[in-house]
Amino acid sequence: MRKLLAPAVSGTARRSRKPALNSDNKPDGEIKVEKRTNGRWAFVLSYRGVTYPAEGQFSTQLLAQSAAYVAMKLLRNTR
């Protein structure tokens, strides 16, 4: 029986980025993904003490997570 080998990873190594922290060594933002009562997914975003209400009517949890990640990146870039 043949063993399947994992494909070799090529390309450059990724640089590890440190998360954005404030002076108290706490993250500057937090994302919570939650399921609504209608079965759809939404995200709640807290950034620098401001909580943005639940956003979105996503069909899967992964879609809600990716949209929340993009929203967090946009907030961090607008400083």
N, CA, C and O atoms as a GROMACS GRO file, in nm:
protein
  316
    1MET      N    1   0.084  -0.117   0.000
    1MET     CA    2   0.000   0.000   0.000
    1MET      C    3   0.090   0.124   0.000
    1MET      O    4   0.184   0.133   0.078
    2ARG      N    5   0.060   0.218  -0.087
    2ARG     CA    6   0.140   0.340  -0.097
    2ARG      C    7   0.096   0.442   0.006
    2ARG      O    8  -0.022   0.458   0.035
    3LYS      N    9   0.195   0.509   0.061
    3LYS     CA   10   0.164   0.619   0.152
    3LYS      C   11   0.154   0.746   0.071
    3LYS      O   12   0.234   0.771  -0.019
    4LEU      N   13   0.056   0.826   0.103
    4LEU     CA   14   0.042   0.954   0.036
    4LEU      C   15   0.124   1.057   0.112
    4LEU      O   16   0.112   1.072   0.234
    5LEU      N   17   0.206   1.127   0.040
    5LEU     CA   18   0.290   1.228   0.102
    5LEU      C   19   0.228   1.365   0.082
    5LEU      O   20   0.163   1.392  -0.018
    6ALA      N   21   0.249   1.449   0.180
    6ALA     CA   22   0.200   1.586   0.169
    6ALA      C   23   0.283   1.659   0.064
    6ALA      O   24   0.403   1.636   0.054
    7PRO      N   25   0.222   1.746  -0.013
    7PRO     CA   26   0.297   1.818  -0.115
    7PRO      C   27   0.400   1.910  -0.051
    7PRO      O   28   0.379   1.965   0.058
    8ALA      N   29   0.510   1.926  -0.120
    8ALA     CA   30   0.615   2.014  -0.069
    8ALA      C   31   0.569   2.159  -0.078
    8ALA      O   32   0.504   2.200  -0.174
    9VAL      N   33   0.603   2.234   0.023
    9VAL     CA   34   0.566   2.375   0.027
    9VAL      C   35   0.678   2.454  -0.036
    9VAL      O   36   0.794   2.445   0.007
   10SER      N   37   0.646   2.532  -0.136
   10SER     CA   38   0.748   2.613  -0.201
   10SER      C   39   0.715   2.760  -0.184
   10SER      O   40   0.604   2.795  -0.144
   11GLY      N   41   0.809   2.843  -0.213
   11GLY     CA   42   0.787   2.987  -0.201
   11GLY      C   43   0.859   3.042  -0.080
   11GLY      O   44   0.936   2.972  -0.014
   12THR      N   45   0.834   3.167  -0.053
   12THR     CA   46   0.901   3.231   0.059
   12THR      C   47   0.827   3.204   0.188
   12THR      O   48   0.707   3.179   0.189
   13ALA      N   49   0.900   3.209   0.295
   13ALA     CA   50   0.840   3.189   0.426
   13ALA      C   51   0.760   3.313   0.465
   13ALA      O   52   0.797   3.425   0.430
   14ARG      N   53   0.652   3.292   0.535
   14ARG     CA   54   0.570   3.404   0.579
   14ARG      C   55   0.633   3.470   0.701
   14ARG      O   56   0.689   3.403   0.788
   15ARG      N   57   0.623   3.599   0.704
   15ARG     CA   58   0.671   3.671   0.822
   15ARG      C   59   0.561   3.669   0.927
   15ARG      O   60   0.443   3.687   0.896
   16SER      N   61   0.601   3.646   1.049
   16SER     CA   62   0.501   3.648   1.155
   16SER      C   63   0.479   3.792   1.197
   16SER      O   64   0.574   3.866   1.225
   17ARG      N   65   0.354   3.831   1.202
   17ARG     CA   66   0.319   3.967   1.242
   17ARG      C   67   0.267   3.965   1.383
   17ARG      O   68   0.189   3.877   1.420
   18LYS      N   69   0.310   4.060   1.462
   18LYS     CA   70   0.260   4.071   1.598
   18LYS      C   71   0.123   4.138   1.592
   18LYS      O   72   0.103   4.230   1.514
   19PRO      N   73   0.030   4.092   1.675
   19PRO     CA   74  -0.101   4.156   1.675
   19PRO      C   75  -0.091   4.299   1.728
   19PRO      O   76  -0.004   4.330   1.808
   20ALA      N   77  -0.181   4.384   1.682
   20ALA     CA   78  -0.181   4.522   1.728
   20ALA      C   79  -0.227   4.526   1.873
   20ALA      O   80  -0.338   4.483   1.905
   21LEU      N   81  -0.143   4.577   1.960
   21LEU     CA   82  -0.174   4.584   2.102
   21LEU      C   83  -0.168   4.728   2.148
   21LEU      O   84  -0.092   4.808   2.095
   22ASN      N   85  -0.250   4.760   2.248
   22ASN     CA   86  -0.243   4.894   2.304
   22ASN      C   87  -0.144   4.895   2.420
   22ASN      O   88  -0.072   4.797   2.441
   23SER      N   89  -0.138   5.004   2.493
   23SER     CA   90  -0.037   5.019   2.597
   23SER      C   91  -0.054   4.919   2.711
   23SER      O   92   0.043   4.892   2.783
   24ASP      N   93  -0.172   4.865   2.730
   24ASP     CA   94  -0.196   4.766   2.836
   24ASP      C   95  -0.173   4.624   2.788
   24ASP      O   96  -0.208   4.529   2.859
   25ASN      N   97  -0.114   4.607   2.671
   25ASN     CA   98  -0.091   4.476   2.610
   25ASN      C   99  -0.220   4.398   2.589
   25ASN      O  100  -0.223   4.276   2.604
   26LYS      N  101  -0.324   4.468   2.555
   26LYS     CA  102  -0.451   4.406   2.519
   26LYS      C  103  -0.473   4.429   2.370
   26LYS      O  104  -0.428   4.530   2.317
   27PRO      N  105  -0.540   4.338   2.303
   27PRO     CA  106  -0.568   4.361   2.161
   27PRO      C  107  -0.655   4.485   2.142
   27PRO      O  108  -0.742   4.514   2.225
   28ASP      N  109  -0.632   4.556   2.034
   28ASP     CA  110  -0.710   4.677   2.010
   28ASP      C  111  -0.848   4.648   1.953
   28ASP      O  112  -0.932   4.738   1.947
   29GLY      N  113  -0.873   4.526   1.910
   29GLY     CA  114  -1.003   4.490   1.855
   29GLY      C  115  -1.041   4.347   1.889
   29GLY      O  116  -0.956   4.264   1.921
   30GLU      N  117  -1.170   4.321   1.881
   30GLU     CA  118  -1.221   4.187   1.910
   30GLU      C  119  -1.337   4.159   1.816
   30GLU      O  120  -1.420   4.246   1.790
   31ILE      N  121  -1.342   4.037   1.766
   31ILE     CA  122  -1.448   3.994   1.675
   31ILE      C  123  -1.522   3.878   1.738
   31ILE      O  124  -1.461   3.781   1.784
   32LYS      N  125  -1.654   3.888   1.740
   32LYS     CA  126  -1.738   3.777   1.786
   32LYS      C  127  -1.833   3.741   1.673
   32LYS      O  128  -1.902   3.827   1.619
   33VAL      N  129  -1.836   3.615   1.638
   33VAL     CA  130  -1.927   3.565   1.535
   33VAL      C  131  -2.035   3.486   1.606
   33VAL      O  132  -2.006   3.398   1.687
   34GLU      N  133  -2.161   3.518   1.576
   34GLU     CA  134  -2.271   3.453   1.647
   34GLU      C  135  -2.382   3.415   1.550
   34GLU      O  136  -2.399   3.475   1.444
   35LYS      N  137  -2.455   3.314   1.590
   35LYS     CA  138  -2.567   3.267   1.508
   35LYS      C  139  -2.695   3.333   1.557
   35LYS      O  140  -2.724   3.334   1.677
   36ARG      N  141  -2.770   3.389   1.465
   36ARG     CA  142  -2.895   3.456   1.499
   36ARG      C  143  -3.008   3.354   1.511
   36ARG      O  144  -2.992   3.237   1.477
   37THR      N  145  -3.122   3.401   1.560
   37THR     CA  146  -3.235   3.311   1.579
   37THR      C  147  -3.293   3.261   1.448
   37THR      O  148  -3.358   3.156   1.445
   38ASN      N  149  -3.271   3.334   1.338
   38ASN     CA  150  -3.323   3.290   1.209
   38ASN      C  151  -3.228   3.193   1.138
   38ASN      O  152  -3.254   3.154   1.024
   39GLY      N  153  -3.118   3.154   1.204
   39GLY     CA  154  -3.025   3.058   1.146
   39GLY      C  155  -2.913   3.121   1.066
   39GLY      O  156  -2.826   3.049   1.016
   40ARG      N  157  -2.913   3.252   1.052
   40ARG     CA  158  -2.808   3.321   0.978
   40ARG      C  159  -2.696   3.360   1.074
   40ARG      O  160  -2.714   3.359   1.196
   41TRP      N  161  -2.581   3.396   1.018
   41TRP     CA  162  -2.463   3.432   1.097
   41TRP      C  163  -2.438   3.581   1.088
   41TRP      O  164  -2.461   3.643   0.984
   42ALA      N  165  -2.389   3.640   1.198
   42ALA     CA  166  -2.355   3.782   1.202
   42ALA      C  167  -2.228   3.798   1.285
   42ALA      O  168  -2.187   3.707   1.356
   43PHE      N  169  -2.165   3.915   1.274
   43PHE     CA  170  -2.048   3.942   1.358
   43PHE      C  171  -2.066   4.072   1.434
   43PHE      O  172  -2.130   4.166   1.386
   44VAL      N  173  -2.007   4.075   1.553
   44VAL     CA  174  -2.004   4.195   1.637
   44VAL      C  175  -1.858   4.234   1.647
   44VAL      O  176  -1.773   4.151   1.680
   45LEU      N  177  -1.829   4.360   1.620
   45LEU     CA  178  -1.692   4.408   1.616
   45LEU      C  179  -1.672   4.511   1.725
   45LEU      O  180  -1.747   4.608   1.734
   46SER      N  181  -1.570   4.491   1.809
   46SER     CA  182  -1.530   4.590   1.910
   46SER      C  183  -1.391   4.636   1.874
   46SER      O  184  -1.299   4.555   1.860
   47TYR      N  185  -1.374   4.767   1.859
   47TYR     CA  186  -1.245   4.821   1.820
   47TYR      C  187  -1.217   4.947   1.901
   47TYR      O  188  -1.290   5.045   1.892
   48ARG      N  189  -1.112   4.943   1.979
   48ARG     CA  190  -1.068   5.056   2.062
   48ARG      C  191  -1.180   5.111   2.148
   48ARG      O  192  -1.200   5.232   2.155
   49GLY      N  193  -1.253   5.024   2.213
   49GLY     CA  194  -1.357   5.066   2.305
   49GLY      C  195  -1.491   5.096   2.242
   49GLY      O  196  -1.588   5.124   2.313
   50VAL      N  197  -1.501   5.091   2.110
   50VAL     CA  198  -1.627   5.115   2.041
   50VAL      C  199  -1.680   4.982   1.991
   50VAL      O  200  -1.611   4.908   1.921
   51THR      N  201  -1.805   4.950   2.029
   51THR     CA  202  -1.867   4.825   1.985
   51THR      C  203  -1.963   4.855   1.872
   51THR      O  204  -2.056   4.934   1.886
   52TYR      N  205  -1.938   4.792   1.759
   52TYR     CA  206  -2.024   4.807   1.643
   52TYR      C  207  -2.128   4.696   1.648
   52TYR      O  208  -2.093   4.580   1.673
   53PRO      N  209  -2.256   4.726   1.624
   53PRO     CA  210  -2.361   4.625   1.639
   53PRO      C  211  -2.347   4.510   1.539
   53PRO      O  212  -2.268   4.516   1.445
   54ALA      N  213  -2.425   4.407   1.564
   54ALA     CA  214  -2.421   4.288   1.478
   54ALA      C  215  -2.446   4.327   1.334
   54ALA      O  216  -2.542   4.397   1.302
   55GLU      N  217  -2.359   4.280   1.247
   55GLU     CA  218  -2.367   4.312   1.105
   55GLU      C  219  -2.384   4.184   1.024
   55GLU      O  220  -2.324   4.082   1.056
   56GLY      N  221  -2.464   4.191   0.922
   56GLY     CA  222  -2.469   4.085   0.822
   56GLY      C  223  -2.574   3.980   0.845
   56GLY      O  224  -2.622   3.958   0.956
   57GLN      N  225  -2.608   3.916   0.737
   57GLN     CA  226  -2.699   3.802   0.733
   57GLN      C  227  -2.629   3.696   0.649
   57GLN      O  228  -2.671   3.667   0.537
   58PHE      N  229  -2.522   3.638   0.702
   58PHE     CA  230  -2.440   3.546   0.626
   58PHE      C  231  -2.493   3.404   0.640
   58PHE      O  232  -2.545   3.365   0.744
   59SER      N  233  -2.481   3.328   0.532
   59SER     CA  234  -2.535   3.192   0.532
   59SER      C  235  -2.444   3.094   0.604
   59SER      O  236  -2.492   2.992   0.655
   60THR      N  237  -2.314   3.122   0.610
   60THR     CA  238  -2.222   3.031   0.679
   60THR      C  239  -2.136   3.109   0.778
   60THR      O  240  -2.120   3.231   0.767
   61GLN      N  241  -2.083   3.037   0.874
   61GLN     CA  242  -1.997   3.097   0.974
   61GLN      C  243  -1.868   3.150   0.911
   61GLN      O  244  -1.816   3.254   0.952
   62LEU      N  245  -1.817   3.078   0.813
   62LEU     CA  246  -1.693   3.119   0.747
   62LEU      C  247  -1.709   3.252   0.674
   62LEU      O  248  -1.618   3.335   0.676
   63LEU      N  249  -1.823   3.273   0.610
   63LEU     CA  250  -1.848   3.401   0.543
   63LEU      C  251  -1.851   3.516   0.644
   63LEU      O  252  -1.798   3.624   0.618
   64ALA      N  253  -1.914   3.493   0.759
   64ALA     CA  254  -1.920   3.596   0.862
   64ALA      C  255  -1.781   3.626   0.917
   64ALA      O  256  -1.748   3.742   0.942
   65GLN      N  257  -1.700   3.522   0.938
   65GLN     CA  258  -1.564   3.542   0.988
   65GLN      C  259  -1.480   3.621   0.890
   65GLN      O  260  -1.406   3.712   0.930
   66SER      N  261  -1.489   3.588   0.763
   66SER     CA  262  -1.407   3.658   0.664
   66SER      C  263  -1.451   3.803   0.649
   66SER      O  264  -1.367   3.891   0.631
   67ALA      N  265  -1.580   3.830   0.654
   67ALA     CA  266  -1.628   3.968   0.645
   67ALA      C  267  -1.585   4.049   0.767
   67ALA      O  268  -1.550   4.166   0.755
   68ALA      N  269  -1.587   3.987   0.883
   68ALA     CA  270  -1.542   4.055   1.005
   68ALA      C  271  -1.393   4.085   0.998
   68ALA      O  272  -1.349   4.192   1.042
   69TYR      N  273  -1.316   3.994   0.944
   69TYR     CA  274  -1.172   4.015   0.930
   69TYR      C  275  -1.143   4.133   0.836
   69TYR      O  276  -1.055   4.215   0.864
   70VAL      N  277  -1.215   4.141   0.726
   70VAL     CA  278  -1.197   4.251   0.632
   70VAL      C  279  -1.236   4.384   0.698
   70VAL      O  280  -1.167   4.484   0.680
   71ALA      N  281  -1.346   4.384   0.773
   71ALA     CA  282  -1.389   4.506   0.842
   71ALA      C  283  -1.284   4.551   0.944
   71ALA      O  284  -1.258   4.671   0.957
   72MET      N  285  -1.223   4.456   1.015
   72MET     CA  286  -1.120   4.490   1.113
   72MET      C  287  -0.997   4.548   1.044
   72MET      O  288  -0.938   4.644   1.093
   73LYS      N  289  -0.958   4.490   0.931
   73LYS     CA  290  -0.843   4.542   0.857
   73LYS      C  291  -0.870   4.684   0.808
   73LYS      O  292  -0.780   4.769   0.811
   74LEU      N  293  -0.991   4.711   0.762
   74LEU     CA  294  -1.025   4.846   0.716
   74LEU      C  295  -1.020   4.947   0.830
   74LEU      O  296  -0.973   5.059   0.812
   75LEU      N  297  -1.066   4.907   0.948
   75LEU     CA  298  -1.059   4.996   1.063
   75LEU      C  299  -0.915   5.025   1.103
   75LEU      O  300  -0.881   5.138   1.138
   76ARG      N  301  -0.831   4.925   1.098
   76ARG     CA  302  -0.690   4.943   1.136
   76ARG      C  303  -0.616   5.031   1.036
   76ARG      O  304  -0.523   5.102   1.074
   77ASN      N  305  -0.654   5.027   0.910
   77ASN     CA  306  -0.586   5.106   0.807
   77ASN      C  307  -0.632   5.251   0.803
   77ASN      O  308  -0.567   5.333   0.737
   78THR      N  309  -0.740   5.286   0.870
   78THR     CA  310  -0.792   5.422   0.864
   78THR      C  311  -0.744   5.508   0.980
   78THR      O  312  -0.798   5.617   1.002
   79ARG      N  313  -0.646   5.465   1.053
   79ARG     CA  314  -0.596   5.544   1.166
   79ARG      C  315  -0.535   5.671   1.120
   79ARG      O  316  -0.488   5.750   1.202
   0.00000   0.00000   0.00000
